[in-house]
Amino acid sequence: MGMTITEKILARNAGLDSVKPGTLVNAKLDIALGNDITAPIAIDLFRKSGAQKVFDKNRVVLVLDHFVPNKDIKSATQCKMIREFALEYGIVNFFDSGDAGIEHALLPEKGLVLPGDLIMGADSHTCTYGALGTFSTGCGSTDLAAAMITGELWFKVPESIKFVFTGKLNPWVGGKDLILYTIGDIGVDGALYKAMEFTGPVIRSLGMSDRLTMANMATEAGAKNGIIEPDDITEAYVSGRAVRPYEFIKSDDDAAYETIKEYDVSNIEPQVAFPHLPENTKGVSEAGDIPIDQAVIGSCTNGRIEDLRIAASILKGRKTARRTRLIIIPATPTIWRTALKEGLFEVFLDAGAVISPPTCGPCLGGYMGILAKGERAVATTNRNFVGRMGHTESEVYLANPAVAAASAVLGKIGGPDQLG
């Protein structure tokens, strides 16, 4: 019996010829990642363990991206702790201030996560890197501490579900809509501790930005990881970025899957996930009359330059509605600079938007866009749980950048086709 791409990566990094779902393995990591929320706890445990060094100064990555520039004394203290640790232990890939960006956009951009890698990060959306043909998943701070010391962690090999996408994409439909539609179909517990393997002619036609968006939200279906086989588009993305050799690994033709799901994307319109779960999806034409107070375009899900270009194409020559705030957050300094050079900021400013430095801030209710009681936001982020972006009596609606931009102009949830 053959193996899936997920099984092959875990087997190789565990030094085994083969594995099957349910097998417990101890595997070597290619990257261990922490951020300004999760790394301080791991660093405290690292010091208490008596460890004298990290397993590899090049493979421990620390990114300050959630509450930076620091929003309060607590966040400043946490960042200071990480900064001192990085300097003391010679962490090569430590990203701070003007070098820092949202981690799940930054690491692929820097060529730090590569096809065939096994990545563990103390952040639930570490699964994003599966878009590159990587096994990547989230962990807790205790696991991160162990990973920083040993360079290894244990895993239970997950079963895989294959999602096959066929047909022709409708206008304004992209990776965000495909993953929201999928989660709407299987539910937020539809892939518990499973590998979500996305494939089919539509996936092979998607650019890397859309692929990263889809893998990013695998965790919203409870998955261990999301993954896409590497191909020519992957090669075009990593070529020139990669900081070390990489390997394309693909599923065997006779690999076993727990389930195979097939979707004809011709039937999918831009999606909106209603409060308070990503599974509460509807087509934008079914949204009804829902006024919004705020629109956010950014995050590790949809803060890349392709997302900003889509938003700008809709906002050009238009103004946000009088009662609606629009926040634009380029995910990395490189994306920020590219948007500036392309004149996108002029479009956003003319439309009445606020442009933020790279940060995860509003996505988790940290800062840079907190909602008051009774307020509603449409956001390109990945979670819409109760209180996710502020007050517990606020509401978050998830959508793609085109819908978020159009909604900002309309002052209510709607798609570009409603702008006339």
VOPAGU-2260 file (C-alpha; in pm, 1 decimal, decimal comma):
REM VOPAGU-2260
SITE   aa  ch    i         X         Y         Z
SITE  MET   A    0       0,0       0,0       0,0
SITE  GLY   A    1     131,0     344,7     -91,3
SITE  MET   A    2     148,4     648,0     135,9
SITE  THR   A    3       4,9     999,3     123,9
SITE  ILE   A    4     232,8    1302,4     111,9
SITE  THR   A    5     166,8    1360,3     483,5
SITE  GLU   A    6     263,1    1001,6     571,7
SITE  LYS   A    7     576,7    1017,2     355,7
SITE  ILE   A    8     707,2    1334,0     522,4
SITE  LEU   A    9     647,1    1198,2     872,2
SITE  ALA   A   10     808,5     863,7     783,1
SITE  ARG   A   11    1116,9    1025,2     633,0
SITE  ASN   A   12    1171,9    1263,5     926,5
SITE  ALA   A   13    1122,0     975,2    1171,1
SITE  GLY   A   14    1381,6     764,3     987,0
SITE  LEU   A   15    1125,1     499,4     890,6
SITE  ASP   A   16    1053,5     331,1     557,5
SITE  SER   A   17     680,6     359,4     604,5
SITE  VAL   A   18     409,2     463,2     849,0
SITE  LYS   A   19      32,9     428,7     858,6
SITE  PRO   A   20    -243,6     630,7    1028,7
SITE  GLY   A   21    -227,5     590,8    1404,1
SITE  THR   A   22     145,5     515,5    1414,4
SITE  LEU   A   23     331,4     709,9    1684,8
SITE  VAL   A   24     659,9     851,8    1560,9
SITE  ASN   A   25     935,6    1073,6    1693,1
SITE  ALA   A   26    1035,4    1300,1    1406,9
SITE  LYS   A   27    1305,3    1557,1    1340,4
SITE  LEU   A   28    1185,7    1913,0    1279,6
SITE  ASP   A   29    1302,5    2142,3    1005,1
SITE  ILE   A   30    1170,5    2455,7    1180,3
SITE  ALA   A   31    1040,4    2532,3    1532,1
SITE  LEU   A   32     843,1    2859,5    1539,8
SITE  GLY   A   33     725,8    3089,8    1816,5
SITE  ASN   A   34     571,6    3436,0    1836,5
SITE  ASP   A   35     530,9    3712,2    2093,6
SITE  ILE   A   36     236,2    3535,2    2262,2
SITE  THR   A   37     361,5    3177,9    2272,4
SITE  ALA   A   38     740,4    3206,5    2284,9
SITE  PRO   A   39     767,4    3370,6    2630,2
SITE  ILE   A   40     613,5    3064,8    2797,8
SITE  ALA   A   41     842,1    2835,6    2597,2
SITE  ILE   A   42    1147,3    3043,1    2685,5
SITE  ASP   A   43    1060,0    3026,8    3054,0
SITE  LEU   A   44    1035,8    2646,7    3031,5
SITE  PHE   A   45    1355,6    2631,2    2825,0
SITE  ARG   A   46    1546,5    2814,8    3099,1
SITE  LYS   A   47    1392,0    2604,3    3377,1
SITE  SER   A   48    1505,6    2286,9    3195,6
SITE  GLY   A   49    1867,7    2388,7    3230,1
SITE  ALA   A   50    1925,8    2369,5    2853,3
SITE  GLN   A   51    2243,2    2546,7    2745,2
SITE  LYS   A   52    2163,9    2593,5    2375,8
SITE  VAL   A   53    1893,9    2556,1    2111,1
SITE  PHE   A   54    1917,0    2255,0    1878,8
SITE  ASP   A   55    1998,2    2471,4    1575,0
SITE  LYS   A   56    2029,0    2850,5    1570,7
SITE  ASN   A   57    1913,3    2857,3    1207,8
SITE  ARG   A   58    1602,1    2644,9    1261,4
SITE  VAL   A   59    1444,8    2816,4    1562,0
SITE  VAL   A   60    1237,5    3107,2    1427,7
SITE  LEU   A   61    1095,4    3380,6    1649,8
SITE  VAL   A   62     859,4    3647,8    1513,5
SITE  LEU   A   63     712,3    3945,3    1699,0
SITE  ASP   A   64     382,9    3993,5    1515,5
SITE  HIS   A   65      75,0    3988,0    1738,3
SITE  PHE   A   66      99,9    4293,4    1963,7
SITE  VAL   A   67     370,0    4496,7    1789,6
SITE  PRO   A   68     441,2    4783,5    1793,3
SITE  ASN   A   69     370,6    4698,9    2157,7
SITE  LYS   A   70      21,7    4797,3    2268,4
SITE  ASP   A   71      78,9    4791,7    2645,7
SITE  ILE   A   72     332,1    4714,5    2918,4
SITE  LYS   A   73     257,0    4341,0    2917,7
SITE  SER   A   74     322,2    4303,2    2544,8
SITE  ALA   A   75     635,0    4517,9    2571,5
SITE  THR   A   76     763,4    4292,8    2849,8
SITE  GLN   A   77     695,8    3976,5    2647,1
SITE  CYS   A   78     876,2    4114,7    2342,0
SITE  LYS   A   79    1171,6    4225,0    2557,3
SITE  MET   A   80    1198,2    3871,1    2693,7
SITE  ILE   A   81    1209,1    3721,0    2341,7
SITE  ARG   A   82    1450,9    3984,2    2215,8
SITE  GLU   A   83    1696,2    3907,7    2496,7
SITE  PHE   A   84    1664,5    3530,2    2441,6
SITE  ALA   A   85    1726,4    3567,1    2068,3
SITE  LEU   A   86    2039,6    3770,4    2127,9
SITE  GLU   A   87    2168,7    3542,3    2404,1
SITE  TYR   A   88    2126,3    3222,0    2201,4
SITE  GLY   A   89    2221,0    3365,9    1862,3
SITE  ILE   A   90    1885,4    3299,9    1694,8
SITE  VAL   A   91    1951,5    3378,7    1328,9
SITE  ASN   A   92    1588,7    3407,6    1221,8
SITE  PHE   A   93    1456,5    3651,5    1479,1
SITE  PHE   A   94    1223,1    3912,1    1328,9
SITE  ASP   A   95    1158,2    4237,0    1512,2
SITE  SER   A   96    1038,0    4589,1    1429,7
SITE  GLY   A   97    1078,6    4676,3    1059,3
SITE  ASP   A   98    1192,4    4323,2     973,6
SITE  ALA   A   99     887,8    4157,2    1127,7
SITE  GLY   A  100     562,0    4064,9     959,1
SITE  ILE   A  101     274,3    3826,6    1015,2
SITE  GLU   A  102     459,2    3498,4    1063,9
SITE  HIS   A  103     260,8    3282,6     822,7
SITE  ALA   A  104     312,4    3529,5     540,2
SITE  LEU   A  105     670,0    3612,2     641,6
SITE  LEU   A  106     824,1    3264,1     659,1
SITE  PRO   A  107     719,2    3152,1     307,3
SITE  GLU   A  108     825,3    3490,9     170,8
SITE  LYS   A  109    1170,4    3450,8     329,0
SITE  GLY   A  110    1214,9    3096,4     194,2
SITE  LEU   A  111    1235,4    2956,3     548,2
SITE  VAL   A  112     959,6    2696,9     500,2
SITE  LEU   A  113    1003,0    2466,3     202,6
SITE  PRO   A  114     852,6    2166,5      23,0
SITE  GLY   A  115     901,5    1841,6     212,7
SITE  ASP   A  116     966,3    2017,7     544,3
SITE  LEU   A  117     825,0    1918,3     881,4
SITE  ILE   A  118     735,1    2240,5    1064,6
SITE  MET   A  119     605,0    2280,4    1419,9
SITE  GLY   A  120     491,4    2622,1    1533,6
SITE  ALA   A  121     333,9    2747,8    1854,1
SITE  ASP   A  122      45,2    2902,3    1662,4
SITE  SER   A  123    -262,8    2723,5    1534,4
SITE  HIS   A  124    -230,8    2862,0    1180,0
SITE  THR   A  125     113,6    2710,6    1127,6
SITE  CYS   A  126     -72,8    2474,0     894,3
SITE  THR   A  127     -49,0    2753,3     632,6
SITE  TYR   A  128     284,5    2618,9     504,1
SITE  GLY   A  129     113,5    2304,0     376,9
SITE  ALA   A  130      47,0    2506,2      61,6
SITE  LEU   A  131     412,9    2446,5     -24,8
SITE  GLY   A  132     391,4    2068,6      15,5
SITE  THR   A  133     504,6    2091,5     377,6
SITE  PHE   A  134     375,6    1903,7     682,6
SITE  SER   A  135     316,5    2188,0     924,7
SITE  THR   A  136      99,4    2207,5    1231,5
SITE  GLY   A  137      42,4    2402,3    1549,4
SITE  CYS   A  138     151,5    2313,1    1901,3
SITE  GLY   A  139     155,5    2454,4    2253,1
SITE  SER   A  140     433,3    2645,9    2421,3
SITE  THR   A  141     548,9    2339,5    2617,6
SITE  ASP   A  142     601,6    2150,0    2292,7
SITE  LEU   A  143     784,7    2451,3    2150,8
SITE  ALA   A  144    1022,8    2448,0    2448,0
SITE  ALA   A  145    1099,4    2078,6    2388,3
SITE  ALA   A  146    1138,8    2141,7    2016,3
SITE  MET   A  147    1384,1    2427,0    2072,7
SITE  ILE   A  148    1596,8    2200,3    2292,5
SITE  THR   A  149    1587,3    1869,9    2101,8
SITE  GLY   A  150    1477,2    1952,7    1745,6
SITE  GLU   A  151    1231,4    1663,2    1767,2
SITE  LEU   A  152     868,0    1600,5    1864,6
SITE  TRP   A  153     632,4    1304,5    1866,9
SITE  PHE   A  154     335,2    1276,2    1631,7
SITE  LYS   A  155      47,1    1038,7    1574,1
SITE  VAL   A  156      27,1     991,6    1198,5
SITE  PRO   A  157    -310,8    1134,6    1091,2
SITE  GLU   A  158    -557,1     980,6     849,5
SITE  SER   A  159    -590,3    1181,0     529,7
SITE  ILE   A  160    -900,9    1319,3     360,4
SITE  LYS   A  161    -865,7    1403,5      -9,2
SITE  PHE   A  162   -1060,2    1708,4    -133,6
SITE  VAL   A  163   -1084,0    1716,3    -514,7
SITE  PHE   A  164   -1190,2    2045,9    -677,8
SITE  THR   A  165   -1308,8    2048,9   -1039,9
SITE  GLY   A  166   -1497,7    2290,0   -1267,3
SITE  LYS   A  167   -1450,4    2659,2   -1346,2
SITE  LEU   A  168   -1413,8    2931,5   -1085,3
SITE  ASN   A  169   -1679,7    3202,6   -1088,4
SITE  PRO   A  170   -1583,0    3574,4   -1078,3
SITE  TRP   A  171   -1443,4    3694,0    -743,6
SITE  VAL   A  172   -1412,3    3336,8    -615,1
SITE  GLY   A  173   -1071,9    3229,4    -480,4
SITE  GLY   A  174    -902,4    3016,1    -221,4
SITE  LYS   A  175   -1086,3    3181,5      68,9
SITE  ASP   A  176   -1421,5    3087,9     -79,6
SITE  LEU   A  177   -1316,1    2730,1    -152,4
SITE  ILE   A  178   -1200,9    2668,1     203,7
SITE  LEU   A  179   -1504,0    2842,9     358,3
SITE  TYR   A  180   -1732,5    2634,4     136,5
SITE  THR   A  181   -1546,9    2318,2     239,1
SITE  ILE   A  182   -1569,3    2399,8     610,6
SITE  GLY   A  183   -1935,2    2485,0     559,7
SITE  ASP   A  184   -1982,5    2137,2     416,7
SITE  ILE   A  185   -1786,4    1926,7     666,7
SITE  GLY   A  186   -1816,3    2148,6     976,2
SITE  VAL   A  187   -1557,5    2280,5    1221,6
SITE  ASP   A  188   -1505,9    1926,1    1350,7
SITE  GLY   A  189   -1517,3    1763,4    1008,8
SITE  ALA   A  190   -1145,5    1686,2     990,5
SITE  LEU   A  191   -1048,1    1634,5    1354,7
SITE  TYR   A  192    -680,0    1529,8    1370,0
SITE  LYS   A  193    -693,2    1451,3     996,8
SITE  ALA   A  194    -473,1    1570,0     711,0
SITE  MET   A  195    -672,6    1774,5     457,9
SITE  GLU   A  196    -511,1    1712,0     118,4
SITE  PHE   A  197    -637,3    1957,3    -143,8
SITE  THR   A  198    -607,3    1848,2    -507,0
SITE  GLY   A  199    -772,0    1847,5    -849,0
SITE  PRO   A  200    -741,8    2071,1   -1157,4
SITE  VAL   A  201    -873,4    2380,4    -979,1
SITE  ILE   A  202    -611,0    2355,8    -704,0
SITE  ARG   A  203    -338,5    2304,5    -962,4
SITE  SER   A  204    -453,7    2626,3   -1134,0
SITE  LEU   A  205    -446,1    2836,0    -815,4
SITE  GLY   A  206    -160,9    3074,6    -744,8
SITE  MET   A  207      41,0    3036,9    -426,5
SITE  SER   A  208    -152,8    3311,1    -245,2
SITE  ASP   A  209    -483,0    3121,8    -279,6
SITE  ARG   A  210    -314,6    2795,7    -182,4
SITE  LEU   A  211    -171,1    2951,3     134,3
SITE  THR   A  212    -517,8    3080,2     223,8
SITE  MET   A  213    -670,5    2734,4     190,0
SITE  ALA   A  214    -403,6    2556,3     394,3
SITE  ASN   A  215    -421,4    2833,4     656,0
SITE  MET   A  216    -782,7    2752,3     744,6
SITE  ALA   A  217    -746,9    2373,8     764,8
SITE  THR   A  218    -724,2    2415,9    1140,8
SITE  GLU   A  219   -1073,0    2572,3    1136,2
SITE  ALA   A  220   -1205,0    2228,0    1039,4
SITE  GLY   A  221   -1009,2    2071,8    1325,6
SITE  ALA   A  222    -741,9    1929,9    1094,7
SITE  LYS   A  223    -389,8    1837,6    1202,0
SITE  ASN   A  224    -260,9    1985,3     878,8
SITE  GLY   A  225    -363,8    2101,2     533,0
SITE  ILE   A  226    -142,0    2013,2     239,4
SITE  ILE   A  227    -109,3    2054,2    -137,0
SITE  GLU   A  228     129,1    1853,9    -354,7
SITE  PRO   A  229     412,8    2070,9    -486,7
SITE  ASP   A  230     419,1    2143,2    -861,1
SITE  ASP   A  231     551,7    2396,5   -1111,5
SITE  ILE   A  232     371,4    2681,8    -930,2
SITE  THR   A  233     540,3    2574,5    -607,2
SITE  GLU   A  234     877,2    2563,5    -781,0
SITE  ALA   A  235     824,5    2912,6    -925,9
SITE  TYR   A  236     744,5    3043,0    -575,8
SITE  VAL   A  237    1031,8    2885,4    -382,6
SITE  SER   A  238    1297,8    2920,1    -651,2
SITE  GLY   A  239    1519,8    3210,9    -557,6
SITE  ARG   A  240    1378,5    3225,4    -202,2
SITE  ALA   A  241    1487,1    2892,3     -55,3
SITE  VAL   A  242    1753,4    2919,5     213,0
SITE  ARG   A  243    1838,9    2545,9     189,7
SITE  PRO   A  244    1770,8    2243,2     -31,9
SITE  TYR   A  245    1415,4    2111,2     -52,5
SITE  GLU   A  246    1236,6    1802,2    -178,9
SITE  PHE   A  247     912,5    1759,8    -369,5
SITE  ILE   A  248     713,6    1475,9    -210,9
SITE  LYS   A  249     385,3    1350,0    -357,2
SITE  SER   A  250     118,6    1098,9    -263,4
SITE  ASP   A  251     133,8     753,0    -416,8
SITE  ASP   A  252    -140,8     660,5    -663,2
SITE  ASP   A  253    -247,0     373,5    -436,1
SITE  ALA   A  254    -235,7     575,7    -111,2
SITE  ALA   A  255    -530,9     514,6     120,3
SITE  TYR   A  256    -765,2     795,4     226,1
SITE  GLU   A  257   -1022,8     794,7     502,0
SITE  THR   A  258   -1261,1     983,8     271,2
SITE  ILE   A  259   -1254,4    1144,0     -72,2
SITE  LYS   A  260   -1472,3    1456,6    -117,5
SITE  GLU   A  261   -1535,8    1610,6    -459,1
SITE  TYR   A  262   -1656,4    1965,3    -529,2
SITE  ASP   A  263   -1757,3    2129,3    -859,7
SITE  VAL   A  264   -1650,1    2490,3    -803,0
SITE  SER   A  265   -1882,0    2609,0   -1081,7
SITE  ASN   A  266   -2152,6    2595,5    -812,6
SITE  ILE   A  267   -1963,3    2814,2    -564,5
SITE  GLU   A  268   -2008,6    3193,0    -533,4
SITE  PRO   A  269   -1813,7    3422,4    -296,5
SITE  GLN   A  270   -1875,0    3290,8      54,4
SITE  VAL   A  271   -1952,8    3463,0     385,1
SITE  ALA   A  272   -1911,4    3284,8     720,4
SITE  PHE   A  273   -2168,1    3417,7     964,5
SITE  PRO   A  274   -2113,8    3445,4    1341,7
SITE  HIS   A  275   -1994,8    3264,0    1535,8
SITE  LEU   A  276   -1826,3    2975,9    1353,3
SITE  PRO   A  277   -1638,9    2943,5    1022,3
SITE  GLU   A  278   -1883,1    2665,0     925,9
SITE  ASN   A  279   -2181,8    2902,9     914,8
SITE  THR   A  280   -2128,9    2980,6     548,1
SITE  LYS   A  281   -2363,5    3122,2     286,1
SITE  GLY   A  282   -2317,8    3256,5     -63,8
SITE  VAL   A  283   -2284,9    3636,5     -57,6
SITE  SER   A  284   -2610,7    3665,3    -254,9
SITE  GLU   A  285   -2786,9    3502,3      41,5
SITE  ALA   A  286   -2636,2    3732,6     305,6
SITE  GLY   A  287   -2938,0    3961,5     331,8
SITE  ASP   A  288   -2928,8    4318,0     463,3
SITE  ILE   A  289   -2652,0    4325,9     728,0
SITE  PRO   A  290   -2503,0    4671,3     802,3
SITE  ILE   A  291   -2137,3    4668,9     908,9
SITE  ASP   A  292   -1933,4    4909,4    1118,7
SITE  GLN   A  293   -1588,1    4790,4    1013,9
SITE  ALA   A  294   -1407,1    4603,3     737,1
SITE  VAL   A  295   -1061,2    4451,7     787,2
SITE  ILE   A  296    -843,3    4338,6     497,6
SITE  GLY   A  297    -529,2    4164,2     622,7
SITE  SER   A  298    -413,8    3874,6     846,7
SITE  CYS   A  299    -218,6    3556,3     774,7
SITE  THR   A  300    -516,8    3440,2     571,8
SITE  ASN   A  301    -559,0    3731,2     329,3
SITE  GLY   A  302    -296,2    4000,9     383,5
SITE  ARG   A  303     -77,6    3923,1      82,9
SITE  ILE   A  304     -15,1    4155,2    -211,1
SITE  GLU   A  305    -260,6    3963,8    -431,7
SITE  ASP   A  306    -534,4    4032,5    -173,9
SITE  LEU   A  307    -451,2    4402,8    -158,8
SITE  ARG   A  308    -456,9    4426,7    -539,0
SITE  ILE   A  309    -806,8    4276,1    -546,4
SITE  ALA   A  310    -925,6    4517,5    -278,4
SITE  ALA   A  311    -773,3    4815,1    -459,9
SITE  SER   A  312    -937,4    4717,1    -789,0
SITE  ILE   A  313   -1275,2    4745,7    -617,3
SITE  LEU   A  314   -1203,7    5054,4    -406,9
SITE  LYS   A  315   -1046,2    5262,6    -685,2
SITE  GLY   A  316   -1258,8    5572,8    -737,9
SITE  ARG   A  317   -1495,4    5478,5    -454,9
SITE  LYS   A  318   -1542,8    5584,2     -90,5
SITE  THR   A  319   -1620,0    5372,3     211,9
SITE  ALA   A  320   -1970,0    5419,2     347,9
SITE  ARG   A  321   -2008,1    5700,7     600,2
SITE  ARG   A  322   -2071,3    5470,2     897,4
SITE  THR   A  323   -1807,4    5210,4     804,1
SITE  ARG   A  324   -1438,2    5200,2     899,5
SITE  LEU   A  325   -1190,3    5024,6     667,5
SITE  ILE   A  326    -855,8    4892,1     794,9
SITE  ILE   A  327    -589,2    4767,1     553,2
SITE  ILE   A  328    -303,1    4556,2     695,0
SITE  PRO   A  329     -24,9    4444,1     457,9
SITE  ALA   A  330     111,8    4122,8     608,9
SITE  THR   A  331     486,2    4186,7     573,8
SITE  PRO   A  332     722,7    4479,6     516,3
SITE  THR   A  333     786,4    4353,0     161,9
SITE  ILE   A  334     413,2    4346,1      87,0
SITE  TRP   A  335     378,5    4692,3     244,3
SITE  ARG   A  336     658,1    4829,3      24,3
SITE  THR   A  337     518,0    4662,3    -289,8
SITE  ALA   A  338     171,1    4805,8    -225,9
SITE  LEU   A  339     325,3    5149,1    -178,1
SITE  LYS   A  340     521,5    5126,8    -503,3
SITE  GLU   A  341     218,2    5007,1    -698,0
SITE  GLY   A  342      10,2    5303,0    -582,2
SITE  LEU   A  343    -235,1    5089,4    -386,8
SITE  PHE   A  344    -202,9    5305,9     -75,5
SITE  GLU   A  345    -322,3    5608,6    -272,8
SITE  VAL   A  346    -635,6    5412,9    -362,7
SITE  PHE   A  347    -691,3    5300,7      -4,0
SITE  LEU   A  348    -637,6    5648,7     140,6
SITE  ASP   A  349    -866,7    5808,3    -116,8
SITE  ALA   A  350   -1131,8    5554,0     -17,6
SITE  GLY   A  351   -1099,8    5658,0     346,7
SITE  ALA   A  352    -906,3    5357,5     477,4
SITE  VAL   A  353    -657,8    5336,3     764,0
SITE  ILE   A  354    -331,1    5161,6     665,7
SITE  SER   A  355    -160,6    4966,8     944,1
SITE  PRO   A  356     191,8    4826,6     974,7
SITE  PRO   A  357     205,3    4445,2     958,4
SITE  THR   A  358      32,4    4295,5    1262,3
SITE  CYS   A  359    -206,5    4019,1    1367,5
SITE  GLY   A  360    -370,2    4279,8    1596,7
SITE  PRO   A  361    -742,7    4286,3    1518,5
SITE  CYS   A  362    -777,2    3920,2    1415,5
SITE  LEU   A  363    -751,0    3799,6    1775,1
SITE  GLY   A  364    -897,4    4107,7    1938,7
SITE  GLY   A  365    -554,7    4238,4    2033,5
SITE  TYR   A  366    -556,5    4592,6    1899,3
SITE  MET   A  367    -579,3    4795,2    1575,4
SITE  GLY   A  368    -951,9    4745,5    1527,7
SITE  ILE   A  369   -1135,2    4628,4    1840,0
SITE  LEU   A  370   -1514,4    4607,9    1812,9
SITE  ALA   A  371   -1752,4    4766,7    2063,4
SITE  LYS   A  372   -2071,4    4608,7    2195,1
SITE  GLY   A  373   -2319,2    4556,8    1914,8
SITE  GLU   A  374   -2073,8    4634,0    1633,0
SITE  ARG   A  375   -2031,0    4415,3    1325,5
SITE  ALA   A  376   -1723,6    4361,3    1108,9
SITE  VAL   A  377   -1657,1    4182,3     784,1
SITE  ALA   A  378   -1298,6    4057,6     784,4
SITE  THR   A  379   -1061,3    3855,9     568,6
SITE  THR   A  380    -935,1    3688,1     884,5
SITE  ASN   A  381    -988,5    3323,9     975,9
SITE  ARG   A  382   -1197,9    3308,4    1294,0
SITE  ASN   A  383   -1531,2    3457,1    1395,1
SITE  PHE   A  384   -1576,9    3306,9    1741,0
SITE  VAL   A  385   -1769,0    3495,6    2011,7
SITE  GLY   A  386   -1559,7    3796,2    2114,3
SITE  ARG   A  387   -1283,5    3714,1    1867,5
SITE  MET   A  388   -1238,4    4076,4    1757,4
SITE  GLY   A  389   -1354,8    4256,0    2069,6
SITE  HIS   A  390   -1678,1    4271,1    2273,1
SITE  THR   A  391   -1859,9    3942,7    2324,4
SITE  GLU   A  392   -2172,1    4104,8    2181,6
SITE  SER   A  393   -1997,3    4206,3    1858,9
SITE  GLU   A  394   -2008,7    4001,0    1538,3
SITE  VAL   A  395   -1744,8    3900,8    1281,0
SITE  TYR   A  396   -1830,9    3786,3     928,8
SITE  LEU   A  397   -1550,7    3613,9     733,2
SITE  ALA   A  398   -1510,7    3680,2     362,7
SITE  ASN   A  399   -1259,4    3722,1      81,3
SITE  PRO   A  400   -1088,8    4058,9       4,9
SITE  ALA   A  401   -1329,6    4140,5    -279,2
SITE  VAL   A  402   -1634,4    4100,6     -56,5
SITE  ALA   A  403   -1469,9    4289,4     231,2
SITE  ALA   A  404   -1382,4    4582,1       4,1
SITE  ALA   A  405   -1724,9    4591,8    -159,4
SITE  SER   A  406   -1891,1    4570,1     181,8
SITE  ALA   A  407   -1688,0    4867,7     305,5
SITE  VAL   A  408   -1827,2    5076,1      18,3
SITE  LEU   A  409   -2183,1    4946,2      52,4
SITE  GLY   A  410   -2186,0    4981,5     430,9
SITE  LYS   A  411   -2335,8    4636,1     445,0
SITE  ILE   A  412   -2228,8    4287,1     347,3
SITE  GLY   A  413   -2227,4    4249,6     -28,1
SITE  GLY   A  414   -2019,7    4153,5    -328,4
SITE  PRO   A  415   -1854,6    4358,0    -604,6
SITE  ASP   A  416   -2146,9    4289,1    -838,0
SITE  GLN   A  417   -2371,3    4501,6    -612,2
SITE  LEU   A  418   -2160,4    4814,1    -664,0
SITE  GLY   A  419   -2297,3    4880,6   -1009,8
